[in-house]
Amino acid sequence: MKLYHSPQAPNPDRVVYFLRAKGKLDAVELQEVSIMKQEHKEADYRAVSPYSQVPALILDDGTNITESRAICTYFEGIFPEPNLMGKDPKEKALIEMWDRRIELMLFVQFATWFRNSHTAMAPLEVPQSAEAAAKGEKAAKKMAERLDAHLADHAFVAADRFSIADITLYITCGFARVMKWAPHKELPNLGRWHAAMSERGFAG
Ligand SMILES: N[C@@H](CCC(=O)N[C@@H](CS)C(=O)NCC(=O)O)C(=O)O
């Protein structure tokens, strides 16, 4: 199996951290793709990932999987322990519920803010929109506060144990640095949760 990734880019990091949390990072051949050098737009990589996005997983039979959560679902299936996506219908639903909330209401909103306002993103986000950036910023900050309130009486994001939802939130907190935002340094419960997650070592 070959995993195309870009270090410090959040979607590939989500997959790499997931695999590391499984203790299985050495099960894949890692191939780096530089987004800043726009290698993901070259014809060779487009053949791997038609939408020119990273990460991408190529299975030994040639199958391409190019959505980070779908790649995690595949790894969950072939490496079932430790379970990170739910053991029974209730856990699966709760973990998916929180993971999707974080992805859609925090991560995507933050990415909208970043892509529409940061000068480094100008070649990738054409045209940038100050209005979209402002909406993304507002939505991301509101969701960070909601998560902080949730973590006031929960040690983990979902189902009272470590899961992909913790990984998705962790990579988003790290990614926020690109806008000089550190929600885990501003919000106390998020901060306590973040310190506990850092100790687990899945971020390398
Ligand atoms: N929904 C996709 C999104 C992947 C994605 O947007 N990856 C970013 C890096 S974090 C990318 O490839 N960006 C390149 C670009 O926008 O041109 C996934 O979760 O895998």
The ligand as a Gaussian input file, in Angstrom:
#p B3LYP/6-31G(d) Opt

LIG

0 1
 N      -12.080000      15.811000       1.504000
 C      -10.701000      15.570000       1.216000
 C       -9.993000      16.897000       1.239000
 C       -8.521000      16.777000       0.942000
 C       -7.857000      18.148000       0.861000
 O       -8.493000      19.184000       0.665000
 N       -6.526000      18.128000       1.027000
 C       -5.788000      19.354000       0.936000
 C       -4.581000      19.267000       1.881000
 S       -5.062000      19.303000       3.571000
 C       -5.300000      19.530000      -0.477000
 O       -4.981000      18.563000      -1.130000
 N       -5.248000      20.773000      -0.949000
 C       -4.744000      21.089000      -2.244000
 C       -5.510000      22.172000      -2.948000
 O       -6.508000      22.649000      -2.404000
 O       -5.127000      22.518000      -4.066000
 C      -10.110000      14.614000       2.242000
 O      -10.587000      14.630000       3.382000
 O       -9.210000      13.842000       1.920000

